[in-house]
Amino acid sequence: MESKRQIRIGTAGWSYKDWDGIFYPPELRSRKLHPLEYLPRFFDVVEINTSFYGHIKPELARLWSRKVAAVNPNFVFTAKLHRSFTQRGRSPSPRRPGCDGYRREVGRSADSISGFI
């Protein structure tokens, strides 16, 4: 049986000042609209950059998930692997026992995290 494959188009992150007035409309901030309530109108995936630098707090990931689901129920996140996996001379800490442990840890944060890059 052939599996259904999808190509998703998205951005690497969502919080960039230089996007204001170019991608994000000028009134986005004044209307107190979070970028994750606007971006899913045009894309169906976004990379979480902050996971490269530290843990994703589960309550924050759930908040992000709720914001995008209200706009695009098919929207998913990809999480950037922690820098301990990608930087030379570093190895995962004991709190992150390899990719499987990291996947379980991040997966508890939100069901809409679909993969790692």
C-alpha positions in Angstrom: 0.0 0.0 0.0 1.4 3.4 -1.0 1.7 5.9 1.9 0.4 9.4 1.5 3.2 11.9 1.4 2.9 15.6 2.0 5.2 18.5 1.5 4.5 21.3 4.0 5.6 24.8 3.4 6.4 27.1 6.3 8.9 29.4 8.0 11.9 29.0 10.3 10.4 30.8 13.3 7.8 33.5 13.6 9.1 36.3 15.7 11.2 38.7 13.6 11.0 42.5 13.9 11.9 42.9 10.2 8.8 41.0 9.2 6.6 43.8 10.8 4.9 45.8 8.0 6.2 43.4 5.3 4.7 40.0 6.2 2.8 40.9 9.3 0.4 43.8 8.8 1.2 47.0 10.8 -1.9 46.6 12.9 -1.0 43.1 14.1 0.6 44.3 17.4 -2.0 47.0 18.0 -4.8 44.5 17.7 -2.8 42.3 20.2 -2.8 39.4 17.7 0.0 36.9 18.2 2.1 36.1 15.1 1.0 32.4 15.5 -2.6 33.6 15.0 -1.7 35.2 11.7 1.0 32.9 10.2 -1.2 29.8 9.9 -3.4 31.6 7.5 -0.7 31.2 4.8 1.5 28.3 6.0 0.9 24.9 7.5 4.2 24.4 9.4 6.7 26.5 11.4 10.0 25.6 13.0 10.4 26.2 16.7 13.9 27.9 16.9 13.9 28.2 20.7 14.3 24.4 21.1 17.8 24.8 19.8 18.8 26.8 22.9 16.7 25.2 25.7 13.7 23.2 26.8 10.3 24.0 25.4 8.0 24.6 28.4 4.9 22.3 28.0 2.5 25.1 28.9 4.0 27.4 26.3 3.9 24.7 23.6 0.2 24.1 24.5 -0.5 27.8 24.2 1.2 27.9 20.7 -0.8 24.8 19.7 -4.1 26.4 20.7 -3.4 29.6 18.9 -2.6 27.9 15.6 -5.4 25.3 15.9 -8.0 28.1 16.1 -6.8 29.3 12.6 -5.5 26.2 10.9 -6.4 22.8 12.4 -3.9 21.1 10.1 -1.0 23.3 11.2 2.1 21.5 12.7 5.4 22.5 14.3 8.8 21.1 13.8 11.3 21.5 16.6 14.9 22.3 16.0 17.1 19.8 17.7 19.0 21.1 20.8 22.4 22.4 20.0 24.0 19.6 22.0 23.1 17.3 19.1 24.4 19.5 16.3 27.5 21.3 17.6 30.9 19.7 17.4 32.5 18.6 20.7 29.2 18.5 22.6 27.1 15.5 23.5 23.6 15.3 24.8 23.3 16.0 28.5 22.1 13.2 30.8 18.7 14.9 30.8 18.6 14.3 27.1 19.7 10.7 26.5 19.9 10.7 22.7 17.3 11.5 20.1 14.6 9.1 21.5 14.7 10.8 24.9 14.6 14.2 23.4 11.7 13.2 21.2 9.7 11.9 24.2 10.5 15.1 26.2 9.5 17.5 23.4 6.5 15.3 22.4 5.0 15.9 25.9 5.0 19.6 25.1 2.4 19.5 22.3 0.8 16.9 20.0 1.2 19.3 17.1 5.1 18.9 17.1 5.5 16.7 14.1 9.3 16.3 13.7 12.8 17.5 14.3 15.2 19.3 12.1 
